[in-house]
């Protein structure tokens, strides 16, 4: 498909995100599953859970009608469904605090991530109600499909988030993720923002281009074709701090130098450079990764420029919207929650990892923030 005859902009779909503020209502639909739910086109219309994340209200677990374990996620990702066509996601993870920390920073920076809340064991009755829900729903299942939730409930913190209908990059219609249409322009810029946020928190799982390793999980980008305000959602963010002190100092220095090299590369980019693939290898590796997981699209310098510009814009957002005080305050808040939890726990105590809190290294994040701030000033002039 050439520039002379660009694809038509995809039709607008009902947005699952009403707004970006923390008090927005959850908008969710049942996930498509051959074994659990079989909603047709009409029943997949967007529905609204009458609870708001910001005020921390609880969902009615006693009225849930089924659950389905995702095929991805070793510790357990579960879709919970209600008869009125509603759904949410529950996740059990040994690094749940590091994930929650990353999601909180993303929200402050204005990045598109699912709204979430944490359900703590022995902090009210909700944890027990969720466990009771699983046991009740198991009575309706075949024996081979029961108790798949056990492992996730061994972790005394549940990561609860909104379910957002979308597709992975290899399911985006051919030609949509392109600089030739309005939605593609917005999506490519958003991808750049999420990729540079990964650098800020060292979220190496999505695409580890700083470490220059093969692989990456393109499934952690959720695409919403036709949604102009939120074309891409970032899933499964996680902070992986590297301490500047002690035995990890050398690894920290390697990472710091690579981040600075990436910033210098972004600063040197010339628009629509035909040699972009060779001259800017760090950013180009992201583009090649996305290109290889997208059907019917060959990325050119135009797509490269949009991703790079998104990266620079997010560097500015992180530098101006997130402060060292945000980082320290968030850490203090999660540390207090974990300390209180450990004191009341009689099982599942993670004294080493502290449920992912040990991955959140404040000096590391402050150092990254300092680098981002230094280059943000230069990017604003570019």
Buried (B, 14 or more C-beta within 10 A) or exposed (E): EEEEEBBEBBEEEBBBBEEBEEEBBBBBBBBEBEEBBEBEEEEBEBBEBEBBBEEEEBBEBEEBBBBBBEEEBEBBBBBBBBEEBBBBBBBBBBBBBBBBBBBBBBBBBEBBBBBBBBBBBBBEEBBEBBBEBBEEBBEEBEEEBBEBBEEBBEBBBBBBBBBBBBEBBEEBBEBBBBBBBEBBBBBBBBBBBBBBBBBBBBBBBBBBBBEEEEEBBBBBBBBBBBBBEBBBBBBBBBBBBBBBEEEBEEEBEEBBEBBEEBBEBBEEBEEEBEEBBEBBBBBBBBBBBBBEBBEEBEBBBBBBBBBBBBBBBBBBBBBEBBBEEBBEEBBEEBBEBBEEBBEEBEEBEBEEEBBBBBBBBBBBBBBBBEBBBEBBEBBEEE
